[in-house]
C-alpha cells in the first residue's frame, strides 16, 4: 500500500484530472464543430495540434525519474491552453455556440453545433469546464514543481555535506 501511495501522489492525481478534463473539453470542441479539426474534420487546425497535449501530459505522468521534464511538459501544456483560450477560443465563443446554436467565427459563421442544440446551460457548463481545465493544469504544474524541488533538495544537501567534509 505504501508503495502505491508513493507512485501515485498529488501530482499524478492532478495530472489525471487534467487529462480527463482535457478529454471532455476536446469532446466539446468536436461537438461545437467550429473549433474542431483533423481527425474529426478534413482540415488541419489548431485543434489538431492541441491533441499533442496528451503525449506531453502522459510524459509528465509517467517520467518520474525526470522531475524537471515533468514540470516542463505540464507547464508547456498549461501555457498553450491559456494562449489558445485567450486568442483562439475565448469563453464567449465557447458559450455562444451552445447558447445560440450558431458559431460567430468567420470561417464557420452561423454553423450549428453537431447536436443542433441551443442551450445556455450547456454553454455555461463548457465555460466552467474550460476554467477547471486551466486550474487543474496550473495546479499540476505547481505540484510537479514542488515535487522536483523536493527531489532536488536531498541531492543538494548531500553535495554540500561532501564539500564541507573536504575543507
N, CA and C atoms as an extended XYZ file, in Angstrom:
501
Properties=species:S:1:pos:R:3:atomname:S:1:resname:S:1:resid:I:1 pbc="F F F"
N         0.826       -1.199        0.000 N   UNK     1
C         0.000        0.000        0.000 CA  UNK     1
C         0.867        1.258        0.000 C   UNK     1
N         1.924        1.268        0.822 N   UNK     2
C         2.830        2.407        0.887 CA  UNK     2
C         3.477        2.659       -0.472 C   UNK     2
N         3.840        1.586       -1.169 N   UNK     3
C         4.484        1.730       -2.471 CA  UNK     3
C         3.526        2.363       -3.480 C   UNK     3
N         2.256        1.978       -3.464 N   UNK     4
C         1.276        2.548       -4.372 CA  UNK     4
C         1.111        4.042       -4.096 C   UNK     4
N         1.035        4.410       -2.818 N   UNK     5
C         0.897        5.808       -2.459 CA  UNK     5
C         2.105        6.611       -2.938 C   UNK     5
N         3.269        6.025       -2.852 N   UNK     6
C         4.480        6.699       -3.293 CA  UNK     6
C         4.436        6.943       -4.804 C   UNK     6
N         3.879        6.040       -5.548 N   UNK     7
C         3.858        6.176       -7.002 CA  UNK     7
C         2.756        7.090       -7.499 C   UNK     7
N         1.653        7.178       -6.807 N   UNK     8
C         0.530        7.996       -7.257 CA  UNK     8
C         0.159        8.994       -6.176 C   UNK     8
N         0.829       10.130       -6.213 N   UNK     9
C         0.587       11.168       -5.227 CA  UNK     9
C        -0.283       12.284       -5.787 C   UNK     9
N        -0.168       13.429       -5.154 N   UNK    10
C        -0.956       14.614       -5.507 CA  UNK    10
C        -0.735       15.013       -6.966 C   UNK    10
N         0.513       15.052       -7.400 N   UNK    11
C         0.811       15.485       -8.770 CA  UNK    11
C         0.176       14.568       -9.805 C   UNK    11
N         0.274       13.269       -9.558 N   UNK    12
C        -0.302       12.304      -10.504 CA  UNK    12
C        -1.822       12.419      -10.544 C   UNK    12
N        -2.434       12.628       -9.379 N   UNK    13
C        -3.899       12.798       -9.336 CA  UNK    13
C        -4.311       14.047      -10.111 C   UNK    13
N        -3.559       15.129       -9.949 N   UNK    14
C        -3.877       16.364      -10.677 CA  UNK    14
C        -3.662       16.197      -12.179 C   UNK    14
N        -2.618       15.461      -12.566 N   UNK    15
C        -2.396       15.199      -13.995 CA  UNK    15
C        -3.529       14.356      -14.578 C   UNK    15
N        -3.951       13.332      -13.850 N   UNK    16
C        -5.077       12.512      -14.325 CA  UNK    16
C        -6.343       13.351      -14.452 C   UNK    16
N        -6.580       14.219      -13.474 N   UNK    17
C        -7.739       15.116      -13.545 CA  UNK    17
C        -7.641       16.014      -14.775 C   UNK    17
N        -6.456       16.574      -15.027 N   UNK    18
C        -6.269       17.437      -16.195 CA  UNK    18
C        -6.499       16.665      -17.494 C   UNK    18
N        -6.046       15.431      -17.557 N   UNK    19
C        -6.252       14.615      -18.760 CA  UNK    19
C        -7.744       14.363      -18.979 C   UNK    19
N        -8.457       14.016      -17.923 N   UNK    20
C        -9.903       13.767      -18.033 CA  UNK    20
C       -10.640       15.032      -18.457 C   UNK    20
N       -10.327       16.152      -17.811 N   UNK    21
C       -10.967       17.421      -18.185 CA  UNK    21
C       -10.604       17.810      -19.612 C   UNK    21
N        -9.359       17.546      -20.013 N   UNK    22
C        -8.942       17.830      -21.384 CA  UNK    22
C        -9.717       17.008      -22.396 C   UNK    22
N        -9.930       15.732      -22.089 N   UNK    23
C       -10.715       14.885      -22.998 CA  UNK    23
C       -12.147       15.397      -23.120 C   UNK    23
N       -12.741       15.781      -21.999 N   UNK    24
C       -14.097       16.344      -22.042 CA  UNK    24
C       -14.113       17.648      -22.841 C   UNK    24
N       -13.101       18.470      -22.659 N   UNK    25
C       -13.009       19.733      -23.402 CA  UNK    25
C       -12.848       19.468      -24.905 C   UNK    25
N       -12.064       18.458      -25.262 N   UNK    26
C       -11.912       18.139      -26.679 CA  UNK    26
C       -13.202       17.559      -27.266 C   UNK    26
N       -13.950       16.816      -26.479 N   UNK    27
C       -15.263       16.350      -26.955 CA  UNK    27
C       -16.148       17.555      -27.253 C   UNK    27
N       -16.101       18.562      -26.377 N   UNK    28
C       -16.838       19.805      -26.622 CA  UNK    28
C       -16.399       20.449      -27.935 C   UNK    28
N       -15.081       20.486      -28.188 N   UNK    29
C       -14.570       21.036      -29.455 CA  UNK    29
C       -15.204       20.328      -30.645 C   UNK    29
N       -15.193       19.020      -30.609 N   UNK    30
C       -15.721       18.240      -31.733 CA  UNK    30
C       -17.209       18.522      -31.922 C   UNK    30
N       -17.964       18.553      -30.838 N   UNK    31
C       -19.409       18.776      -30.929 CA  UNK    31
C       -19.756       20.198      -31.351 C   UNK    31
N       -18.918       21.163      -30.996 N   UNK    32
C       -19.175       22.554      -31.418 CA  UNK    32
C       -18.833       22.753      -32.891 C   UNK    32
N       -18.022       21.915      -33.447 N   UNK    33
C       -17.619       21.926      -34.853 CA  UNK    33
C       -16.689       23.086      -35.210 C   UNK    33
N       -16.979       24.310      -34.777 N   UNK    34
C       -16.199       25.457      -35.238 CA  UNK    34
C       -14.768       25.470      -34.723 C   UNK    34
N       -14.485       24.765      -33.641 N   UNK    35
C       -13.118       24.691      -33.133 CA  UNK    35
C       -12.616       23.254      -33.134 C   UNK    35
N       -13.046       22.513      -34.120 N   UNK    36
C       -12.590       21.140      -34.296 CA  UNK    36
C       -11.640       21.106      -35.485 C   UNK    36
N       -11.144       19.950      -35.803 N   UNK    37
C       -10.236       19.784      -36.930 CA  UNK    37
C        -9.886       18.322      -37.091 C   UNK    37
N        -8.868       18.061      -37.903 N   UNK    38
C        -8.450       16.687      -38.121 CA  UNK    38
C        -8.109       16.078      -36.770 C   UNK    38
N        -8.515       14.886      -36.491 N   UNK    39
C        -9.043       13.817      -37.328 CA  UNK    39
C       -10.567       13.774      -37.431 C   UNK    39
N       -11.262       14.791      -36.933 N   UNK    40
C       -12.725       14.793      -36.969 CA  UNK    40
C       -13.288       15.604      -38.122 C   UNK    40
N       -12.472       16.437      -38.700 N   UNK    41
C       -12.802       17.191      -39.910 CA  UNK    41
C       -11.594       17.091      -40.830 C   UNK    41
N       -11.765       17.332      -42.112 N   UNK    42
C       -10.630       17.170      -43.030 CA  UNK    42
C        -9.513       18.206      -42.844 C   UNK    42
N        -9.815       19.364      -42.241 N   UNK    43
C        -8.826       20.434      -42.124 CA  UNK    43
C        -7.885       20.213      -40.934 C   UNK    43
N        -6.632       20.592      -41.160 N   UNK    44
C        -5.660       20.675      -40.065 CA  UNK    44
C        -5.870       22.046      -39.425 C   UNK    44
N        -6.135       22.062      -38.136 N   UNK    45
C        -6.435       23.305      -37.423 CA  UNK    45
C        -5.647       23.326      -36.107 C   UNK    45
N        -5.727       24.410      -35.361 N   UNK    46
C        -5.087       24.409      -34.037 CA  UNK    46
C        -5.571       23.259      -33.150 C   UNK    46
N        -6.816       22.835      -33.338 N   UNK    47
C        -7.342       21.684      -32.590 CA  UNK    47
C        -6.450       20.459      -32.806 C   UNK    47
N        -6.046       20.233      -34.046 N   UNK    48
C        -5.199       19.087      -34.388 CA  UNK    48
C        -3.924       19.104      -33.552 C   UNK    48
N        -3.298       20.258      -33.471 N   UNK    49
C        -2.053       20.375      -32.708 CA  UNK    49
C        -2.310       20.294      -31.204 C   UNK    49
N        -3.503       20.700      -30.780 N   UNK    50
C        -3.813       20.637      -29.346 CA  UNK    50
C        -3.866       19.196      -28.836 C   UNK    50
N        -4.041       18.249      -29.731 N   UNK    51
C        -4.058       16.841      -29.323 CA  UNK    51
C        -2.675       16.379      -28.846 C   UNK    51
N        -1.639       17.160      -29.151 N   UNK    52
C        -0.294       16.841      -28.655 CA  UNK    52
C        -0.197       17.022      -27.138 C   UNK    52
N        -1.203       17.640      -26.548 N   UNK    53
C        -1.213       17.794      -25.084 CA  UNK    53
C        -1.194       16.433      -24.397 C   UNK    53
N        -1.828       15.439      -24.990 N   UNK    54
C        -1.929       14.137      -24.321 CA  UNK    54
C        -0.599       13.401      -24.208 C   UNK    54
N         0.216       13.340      -25.263 N   UNK    55
C         1.541       12.727      -25.069 CA  UNK    55
C         2.381       13.497      -24.050 C   UNK    55
N         2.270       14.828      -24.053 N   UNK    56
C         3.036       15.614      -23.084 CA  UNK    56
C         2.557       15.360      -21.656 C   UNK    56
N         1.243       15.300      -21.460 N   UNK    57
C         0.725       15.041      -20.112 CA  UNK    57
C         1.019       13.610      -19.670 C   UNK    57
N         0.996       12.679      -20.601 N   UNK    58
C         1.366       11.298      -20.244 CA  UNK    58
C         2.849       11.215      -19.877 C   UNK    58
N         3.683       11.972      -20.577 N   UNK    59
C         5.103       12.020      -20.215 CA  UNK    59
C         5.265       12.591      -18.811 C   UNK    59
N         4.520       13.652      -18.513 N   UNK    60
C         4.579       14.248      -17.175 CA  UNK    60
C         4.088       13.267      -16.116 C   UNK    60
N         3.136       12.457      -16.478 N   UNK    61
C         2.579       11.477      -15.544 CA  UNK    61
C         3.552       10.322      -15.286 C   UNK    61
N         4.242        9.872      -16.315 N   UNK    62
C         4.995        8.624      -16.226 CA  UNK    62
C         6.501        8.789      -15.999 C   UNK    62
N         7.110        9.899      -16.363 N   UNK    63
C         8.560       10.052      -16.267 CA  UNK    63
C         8.979       10.599      -14.906 C   UNK    63
N         8.769        9.821      -13.876 N   UNK    64
C         9.064       10.269      -12.514 CA  UNK    64
C        10.555       10.485      -12.280 C   UNK    64
N        11.388        9.798      -13.027 N   UNK    65
C        12.840        9.950      -12.854 CA  UNK    65
C        13.340       11.279      -13.423 C   UNK    65
N        12.530       11.962      -14.175 N   UNK    66
C        12.914       13.241      -14.792 CA  UNK    66
C        11.982       14.346      -14.292 C   UNK    66
N        12.123       14.786      -13.042 N   UNK    67
C        11.166       15.720      -12.456 CA  UNK    67
C        11.053       17.060      -13.173 C   UNK    67
N        12.157       17.589      -13.666 N   UNK    68
C        12.076       18.890      -14.339 CA  UNK    68
C        11.467       18.763      -15.735 C   UNK    68
N        11.623       17.626      -16.363 N   UNK    69
C        10.949       17.376      -17.634 CA  UNK    69
C         9.442       17.309      -17.419 C   UNK    69
N         9.043       16.717      -16.302 N   UNK    70
C         7.618       16.667      -15.953 CA  UNK    70
C         7.052       18.082      -15.785 C   UNK    70
N         7.795       18.927      -15.091 N   UNK    71
C         7.362       20.318      -14.891 CA  UNK    71
C         7.242       21.012      -16.245 C   UNK    71
N         8.246       20.835      -17.106 N   UNK    72
C         8.222       21.463      -18.421 CA  UNK    72
C         7.013       21.014      -19.231 C   UNK    72
N         6.753       19.708      -19.277 N   UNK    73
C         5.632       19.180      -20.069 CA  UNK    73
C         4.297       19.760      -19.601 C   UNK    73
N         4.057       19.705      -18.299 N   UNK    74
C         2.793       20.225      -17.763 CA  UNK    74
C         2.709       21.738      -17.947 C   UNK    74
N         3.806       22.438      -17.694 N   UNK    75
C         3.818       23.888      -17.846 CA  UNK    75
C         3.595       24.318      -19.284 C   UNK    75
N         4.202       23.595      -20.215 N   UNK    76
C         4.016       23.902      -21.636 CA  UNK    76
C         2.546       23.755      -22.027 C   UNK    76
N         1.921       22.662      -21.592 N   UNK    77
C         0.502       22.452      -21.915 CA  UNK    77
C        -0.341       23.556      -21.281 C   UNK    77
N        -0.049       23.901      -20.027 N   UNK    78
C        -0.796       24.968      -19.359 CA  UNK    78
C        -0.714       26.275      -20.145 C   UNK    78
N         0.504       26.665      -20.528 N   UNK    79
C         0.678       27.922      -21.266 CA  UNK    79
C        -0.021       27.864      -22.623 C   UNK    79
N         0.105       26.742      -23.323 N   UNK    80
C        -0.549       26.596      -24.630 CA  UNK    80
C        -2.070       26.718      -24.502 C   UNK    80
N        -2.638       26.103      -23.484 N   UNK    81
C        -4.090       26.175      -23.272 CA  UNK    81
C        -4.502       27.615      -22.966 C   UNK    81
N        -3.720       28.304      -22.128 N   UNK    82
C        -4.062       29.691      -21.804 CA  UNK    82
C        -4.028       30.561      -23.058 C   UNK    82
N        -2.982       30.422      -23.845 N   UNK    83
C        -2.878       31.219      -25.073 CA  UNK    83
C        -4.023       30.909      -26.035 C   UNK    83
N        -4.359       29.639      -26.173 N   UNK    84
C        -5.463       29.260      -27.066 CA  UNK    84
C        -6.784       29.849      -26.588 C   UNK    84
N        -7.001       29.845      -25.281 N   UNK    85
C        -8.277       30.337      -24.755 CA  UNK    85
C        -8.325       31.864      -24.655 C   UNK    85
N        -7.194       32.511      -24.823 N   UNK    86
C        -7.185       33.978      -24.872 CA  UNK    86
C        -7.326       34.462      -26.312 C   UNK    86
N        -6.601       33.810      -27.236 N   UNK    87
C        -6.518       34.332      -28.597 CA  UNK    87
C        -7.349       33.567      -29.636 C   UNK    87
N        -7.594       32.287      -29.439 N   UNK    88
C        -8.267       31.495      -30.476 CA  UNK    88
C        -9.691       31.092      -30.124 C   UNK    88
N        -9.909       30.794      -28.875 N   UNK    89
C       -11.195       30.217      -28.474 CA  UNK    89
C       -11.578       30.787      -27.108 C   UNK    89
N       -12.154       31.965      -27.123 N   UNK    90
C       -12.487       32.645      -25.872 CA  UNK    90
C       -13.676       31.969      -25.188 C   UNK    90
N       -13.839       32.208      -23.907 N   UNK    91
C       -15.029       31.677      -23.225 CA  UNK    91
C       -16.330       32.139      -23.887 C   UNK    91
N       -16.350       33.355      -24.414 N   UNK    92
C       -17.559       33.838      -25.096 CA  UNK    92
C       -17.872       32.988      -26.328 C   UNK    92
N       -16.835       32.598      -27.068 N   UNK    93
C       -17.047       31.742      -28.246 CA  UNK    93
C       -17.511       30.357      -27.823 C   UNK    93
N       -16.923       29.832      -26.747 N   UNK    94
C       -17.342       28.523      -26.240 CA  UNK    94
C       -18.815       28.562      -25.847 C   UNK    94
N       -19.189       29.593      -25.130 N   UNK    95
C       -20.565       29.745      -24.662 CA  UNK    95
C       -21.525       29.929      -25.837 C   UNK    95
N       -21.154       30.809      -26.766 N   UNK    96
C       -22.066       31.208      -27.835 CA  UNK    96
C       -22.549       30.088      -28.727 C   UNK    96
N       -21.673       29.169      -29.054 N   UNK    97
C       -22.081       28.078      -29.962 CA  UNK    97
C       -23.195       27.243      -29.329 C   UNK    97
N       -23.130       27.039      -28.017 N   UNK    98
C       -24.186       26.269      -27.352 CA  UNK    98
C       -25.401       27.134      -27.039 C   UNK    98
N       -25.191       28.355      -26.575 N   UNK    99
C       -26.303       29.218      -26.174 CA  UNK    99
C       -27.155       29.645      -27.362 C   UNK    99
N       -26.516       29.853      -28.517 N   UNK   100
C       -27.239       30.349      -29.690 CA  UNK   100
C       -27.319       29.326      -30.817 C   UNK   100
N       -26.692       28.174      -30.633 N   UNK   101
C       -26.629       27.137      -31.658 CA  UNK   101
C       -26.105       27.684      -32.979 C   UNK   101
N       -25.129       28.581      -32.882 N   UNK   102
C       -24.530       29.138      -34.088 CA  UNK   102
C       -23.161       29.697      -33.744 C   UNK   102
N       -22.206       29.419      -34.597 N   UNK   103
C       -20.867       29.944      -34.406 CA  UNK   103
C       -20.795       31.374      -34.906 C   UNK   103
N       -19.984       32.172      -34.258 N   UNK   104
C       -19.719       33.542      -34.700 CA  UNK   104
C       -18.349       33.647      -35.374 C   UNK   104
N       -17.648       32.520      -35.462 N   UNK   105
C       -16.327       32.524      -36.098 CA  UNK   105
C       -16.491       32.760      -37.598 C   UNK   105
N       -15.653       33.622      -38.190 N   UNK   106
C       -15.800       33.952      -39.621 CA  UNK   106
C       -15.748       32.733      -40.534 C   UNK   106
N       -14.936       31.749      -40.207 N   UNK   107
C       -14.787       30.573      -41.066 CA  UNK   107
C       -15.913       29.553      -40.863 C   UNK   107
N       -16.748       29.748      -39.852 N   UNK   108
C       -17.868       28.823      -39.613 CA  UNK   108
C       -19.119       29.610      -39.223 C   UNK   108
N       -19.253       30.804      -39.786 N   UNK   109
C       -20.317       31.720      -39.390 CA  UNK   109
C       -21.693       31.058      -39.483 C   UNK   109
N       -22.416       31.094      -38.393 N   UNK   110
C       -23.764       30.538      -38.237 CA  UNK   110
C       -23.829       29.025      -38.398 C   UNK   110
N       -22.682       28.351      -38.375 N   UNK   111
C       -22.706       26.889      -38.411 CA  UNK   111
C       -23.201       26.397      -37.056 C   UNK   111
N       -24.135       25.461      -37.062 N   UNK   112
C       -24.686       24.949      -35.808 CA  UNK   112
C       -23.729       23.940      -35.181 C   UNK   112
N       -23.920       23.686      -33.891 N   UNK   113
C       -23.165       22.612      -33.249 CA  UNK   113
C       -23.691       21.281      -33.779 C   UNK   113
N       -22.943       20.229      -33.600 N   UNK   114
C       -23.311       18.943      -34.192 CA  UNK   114
C       -24.553       18.319      -33.567 C   UNK   114
N       -24.920       18.756      -32.370 N   UNK   115
C       -26.153       18.257      -31.745 CA  UNK   115
C       -27.361       19.093      -32.135 C   UNK   115
N       -27.116       20.184      -32.874 N   UNK   116
C       -28.167       21.128      -33.255 CA  UNK   116
C       -29.002       21.511      -32.032 C   UNK   116
N       -28.286       21.876      -30.988 N   UNK   117
C       -28.893       22.133      -29.687 CA  UNK   117
C       -28.607       23.562      -29.261 C   UNK   117
N       -29.654       24.257      -28.819 N   UNK   118
C       -29.494       25.603      -28.274 CA  UNK   118
C       -29.694       25.502      -26.770 C   UNK   118
N       -28.610       25.698      -26.005 N   UNK   119
C       -28.672       25.512      -24.563 CA  UNK   119
C       -27.701       26.444      -23.842 C   UNK   119
N       -28.220       27.562      -23.295 N   UNK   120
C       -27.340       28.429      -22.495 CA  UNK   120
C       -26.735       27.695      -21.299 C   UNK   120
N       -27.466       26.753      -20.727 N   UNK   121
C       -26.942       25.986      -19.590 CA  UNK   121
C       -25.704       25.211      -20.023 C   UNK   121
N       -25.771       24.530      -21.157 N   UNK   122
C       -24.614       23.801      -21.666 CA  UNK   122
C       -23.478       24.767      -22.005 C   UNK   122
N       -23.818       25.955      -22.474 N   UNK   123
C       -22.802       26.975      -22.722 CA  UNK   123
C       -22.040       27.321      -21.453 C   UNK   123
N       -22.766       27.487      -20.345 N   UNK   124
C       -22.117       27.769      -19.065 CA  UNK   124
C       -21.275       26.580      -18.611 C   UNK   124
N       -21.785       25.366      -18.819 N   UNK   125
C       -21.064       24.157      -18.399 CA  UNK   125
C       -19.715       24.063      -19.110 C   UNK   125
N       -19.682       24.333      -20.420 N   UNK   126
C       -18.416       24.204      -21.141 CA  UNK   126
C       -17.428       25.306      -20.765 C   UNK   126
N       -17.921       26.478      -20.411 N   UNK   127
C       -17.018       27.535      -19.943 CA  UNK   127
C       -16.424       27.147      -18.592 C   UNK   127
N       -17.256       26.619      -17.696 N   UNK   128
C       -16.754       26.156      -16.395 CA  UNK   128
C       -15.758       25.019      -16.602 C   UNK   128
N       -16.043       24.110      -17.522 N   UNK   129
C       -15.117       23.020      -17.833 CA  UNK   129
C       -13.766       23.564      -18.280 C   UNK   129
N       -13.780       24.569      -19.126 N   UNK   130
C       -12.548       25.183      -19.614 CA  UNK   130
C       -11.763       25.815      -18.464 C   UNK   130
N       -12.461       26.485      -17.563 N   UNK   131
C       -11.804       27.101      -16.397 CA  UNK   131
C       -11.229       26.027      -15.481 C   UNK   131
N       -11.983       24.968      -15.247 N   UNK   132
C       -11.491       23.871      -14.408 CA  UNK   132
C       -10.261       23.201      -15.017 C   UNK   132
N       -10.251       23.078      -16.337 N   UNK   133
C        -9.084       22.525      -17.022 CA  UNK   133
C        -7.855       23.391      -16.751 C   UNK   133
N        -8.021       24.700      -16.861 N   UNK   134
C        -6.899       25.608      -16.593 CA  UNK   134
C        -6.423       25.495      -15.153 C   UNK   134
N        -7.358       25.421      -14.218 N   UNK   135
C        -6.990       25.296      -12.802 CA  UNK   135
C        -6.258       23.979      -12.556 C   UNK   135
N        -6.751       22.895      -13.156 N   UNK   136
C        -6.107       21.589      -12.978 CA  UNK   136
C        -4.695       21.584      -13.557 C   UNK   136
N        -4.523       22.195      -14.727 N   UNK   137
C        -3.188       22.239      -15.341 CA  UNK   137
C        -2.228       23.102      -14.524 C   UNK   137
N        -2.702       24.245      -14.040 N   UNK   138
C        -1.850       25.089      -13.196 CA  UNK   138
C        -1.494       24.367      -11.900 C   UNK   138
N        -2.479       23.739      -11.284 N   UNK   139
C        -2.237       23.015      -10.030 CA  UNK   139
C        -1.253       21.870      -10.234 C   UNK   139
N        -1.403       21.139      -11.332 N   UNK   140
C        -0.485       20.032      -11.621 CA  UNK   140
C         0.928       20.555      -11.838 C   UNK   140
N         1.061       21.653      -12.560 N   UNK   141
C         2.386       22.224      -12.824 CA  UNK   141
C         3.049       22.674      -11.521 C   UNK   141
N         2.304       23.362      -10.676 N   UNK   142
C         2.854       23.824       -9.396 CA  UNK   142
C         3.229       22.630       -8.522 C   UNK   142
N         2.365       21.624       -8.486 N   UNK   143
C         2.636       20.429       -7.687 CA  UNK   143
C         3.886       19.704       -8.188 C   UNK   143
N         4.020       19.589       -9.498 N   UNK   144
C         5.217       18.960      -10.062 CA  UNK   144
C         6.469       19.776       -9.755 C   UNK   144
N         6.346       21.093       -9.771 N   UNK   145
C         7.472       21.959       -9.414 CA  UNK   145
C         7.898       21.709       -7.967 C   UNK   145
N         6.928       21.635       -7.080 N   UNK   146
C         7.224       21.353       -5.671 CA  UNK   146
C         7.895       19.989       -5.534 C   UNK   146
N         7.365       18.988       -6.242 N   UNK   147
C         7.978       17.650       -6.207 CA  UNK   147
C         9.417       17.686       -6.709 C   UNK   147
N         9.656       18.415       -7.784 N   UNK   148
C        11.012       18.493       -8.361 CA  UNK   148
C        11.965       19.168       -7.379 C   UNK   148
N        11.510       20.217       -6.739 N   UNK   149
C        12.357       20.896       -5.744 CA  UNK   149
C        12.662       19.977       -4.563 C   UNK   149
N        11.661       19.223       -4.120 N   UNK   150
C        11.879       18.295       -3.004 CA  UNK   150
C        12.860       17.197       -3.394 C   UNK   150
N        12.727       16.708       -4.616 N   UNK   151
C        13.623       15.648       -5.084 CA  UNK   151
C        15.043       16.190       -5.245 C   UNK   151
N        15.153       17.452       -5.588 N   UNK   152
C        16.450       18.080       -5.770 CA  UNK   152
C        17.117       18.395       -4.431 C   UNK   152
N        16.339       18.731       -3.436 N   UNK   153
C        16.879       19.153       -2.133 CA  UNK   153
C        17.781       18.120       -1.469 C   UNK   153
N        17.393       16.841       -1.371 N   UNK   154
C        18.303       15.876       -0.745 CA  UNK   154
C        19.634       15.751       -1.486 C   UNK   154
N        19.601       15.823       -2.786 N   UNK   155
C        20.837       15.740       -3.571 CA  UNK   155
C        21.744       16.927       -3.279 C   UNK   155
N        21.189       18.126       -3.165 N   UNK   156
C        21.994       19.308       -2.855 CA  UNK   156
C        22.554       19.220       -1.447 C   UNK   156
N        21.759       18.694       -0.519 N   UNK   157
C        22.229       18.546        0.861 CA  UNK   157
C        23.410       17.585        0.923 C   UNK   157
N        23.350       16.510        0.168 N   UNK   158
C        24.450       15.540        0.128 CA  UNK   158
C        25.690       16.193       -0.469 C   UNK   158
N        25.527       16.964       -1.544 N   UNK   159
C        26.663       17.633       -2.174 CA  UNK   159
C        27.302       18.634       -1.214 C   UNK   159
N        26.473       19.415       -0.504 N   UNK   160
C        27.016       20.380        0.462 CA  UNK   160
C        27.763       19.671        1.577 C   UNK   160
N        27.219       18.540        2.010 N   UNK   161
C        27.861       17.767        3.074 CA  UNK   161
C        29.227       17.261        2.624 C   UNK   161
N        29.316       16.777        1.397 N   UNK   162
C        30.582       16.287        0.853 CA  UNK   162
C        31.596       17.422        0.720 C   UNK   162
N        31.121       18.585        0.277 N   UNK   163
C        32.026       19.735        0.111 CA  UNK   163
C        32.570       20.191        1.461 C   UNK   163
N        31.734       20.207        2.481 N   UNK   164
C        32.190       20.664        3.800 CA  UNK   164
C        33.161       19.655        4.430 C   UNK   164
N        33.031       18.380        4.100 N   UNK   165
C        33.942       17.366        4.633 CA  UNK   165
C        35.332       17.514        4.053 C   UNK   165
N        35.443       18.007        2.833 N   UNK   166
C        36.734       18.130        2.154 CA  UNK   166
C        37.490       19.383        2.582 C   UNK   166
N        36.888       20.266        3.295 N   UNK   167
C        37.547       21.523        3.689 CA  UNK   167
C        38.469       21.334        4.829 C   UNK   167
